[in-house]
Amino acid sequence: MPWIIFKYTITAGLIVLISEVAKRSDKLGGLIAALPLVTVLTLIWLFVENQSSEKIANHAWYTFWYVVPTLPMFLLFPWLLKRVSFWSTMGISIIVTLFSFYLFAKLVKSWGIELI
């Protein structure tokens, strides 16, 4: 149980740190948020918890492929936010991301990459 509390504390602390930095600097907050810190932490947690190299490698592999269809949301979000409310922007962005993911998964399946 102490290990799980430690993991939650470190992981939550990272998210709080990023949001605090973003309050002070849009650019620096965006840069830190764009870094794959959560993925790196996850890889570390998997390694420390003695997961196999194959499991860790698969996590990194799938993370790459799952990030690609989220990219349109980062272009759409600022454009929408200037035109509609935050919650509408968030909802539309989520729908666009899910649709992008579905289309992307269909596309990469032809290359032998199974995402869904």
MOTA-V224168 format. One line per field, one symbol per residue. psi: psi as a letter, one per 20 degrees, with the letter a starting at -180 (. if undefined). Layout:
psi=???
//
This chain:
psi=ghggggggggghhggggghgghhhoggggggghhqlggggggggggghjkqqhgggghggghgghhggiihhhhhgghgghihrrghggggggggggggggggghggihijjooh.
//
